[in-house]
Amino acid sequence: MDPLLTERQVADLLGVSVRTLQDQRFRGVGIPFVRVGRLVRYERAVVEQYIRANRRISTRGASLEVRP
């Protein structure tokens, strides 16, 4: 199993704030996550899959979300 990433690590990787990730989780969009007790973690492979699935060559296309 890949190591789990923290919110900060994912936010830094994506160039967004931790608050953005929290907002996406609240709205039920964005990257699927794992709860470890009260902690939120992200699987590296899922984050990488999300990034690949959201590649665009134009700003016209709708965003695709990766769902398990």
Secondary structure as a PSIPRED ss2 file (coil, helix, strand):
# PSIPRED VFORMAT (PSIPRED V4.0)

   1 M C   1.000  0.000  0.000
   2 D C   1.000  0.000  0.000
   3 P C   1.000  0.000  0.000
   4 L E   0.000  0.000  1.000
   5 L E   0.000  0.000  1.000
   6 T C   1.000  0.000  0.000
   7 E H   0.000  1.000  0.000
   8 R H   0.000  1.000  0.000
   9 Q H   0.000  1.000  0.000
  10 V H   0.000  1.000  0.000
  11 A H   0.000  1.000  0.000
  12 D H   0.000  1.000  0.000
  13 L H   0.000  1.000  0.000
  14 L H   0.000  1.000  0.000
  15 G C   1.000  0.000  0.000
  16 V C   1.000  0.000  0.000
  17 S C   1.000  0.000  0.000
  18 V H   0.000  1.000  0.000
  19 R H   0.000  1.000  0.000
  20 T H   0.000  1.000  0.000
  21 L H   0.000  1.000  0.000
  22 Q H   0.000  1.000  0.000
  23 D H   0.000  1.000  0.000
  24 Q H   0.000  1.000  0.000
  25 R H   0.000  1.000  0.000
  26 F H   0.000  1.000  0.000
  27 R H   0.000  1.000  0.000
  28 G C   1.000  0.000  0.000
  29 V C   1.000  0.000  0.000
  30 G C   1.000  0.000  0.000
  31 I C   1.000  0.000  0.000
  32 P C   1.000  0.000  0.000
  33 F C   1.000  0.000  0.000
  34 V E   0.000  0.000  1.000
  35 R E   0.000  0.000  1.000
  36 V E   0.000  0.000  1.000
  37 G C   1.000  0.000  0.000
  38 R C   1.000  0.000  0.000
  39 L E   0.000  0.000  1.000
  40 V E   0.000  0.000  1.000
  41 R E   0.000  0.000  1.000
  42 Y E   0.000  0.000  1.000
  43 E E   0.000  0.000  1.000
  44 R H   0.000  1.000  0.000
  45 A H   0.000  1.000  0.000
  46 V H   0.000  1.000  0.000
  47 V H   0.000  1.000  0.000
  48 E H   0.000  1.000  0.000
  49 Q H   0.000  1.000  0.000
  50 Y H   0.000  1.000  0.000
  51 I H   0.000  1.000  0.000
  52 R H   0.000  1.000  0.000
  53 A H   0.000  1.000  0.000
  54 N C   1.000  0.000  0.000
  55 R C   1.000  0.000  0.000
  56 R C   1.000  0.000  0.000
  57 I C   1.000  0.000  0.000
  58 S C   1.000  0.000  0.000
  59 T C   1.000  0.000  0.000
  60 R C   1.000  0.000  0.000
  61 G C   1.000  0.000  0.000
  62 A C   1.000  0.000  0.000
  63 S C   1.000  0.000  0.000
  64 L C   1.000  0.000  0.000
  65 E C   1.000  0.000  0.000
  66 V C   1.000  0.000  0.000
  67 R C   1.000  0.000  0.000
  68 P C   1.000  0.000  0.000
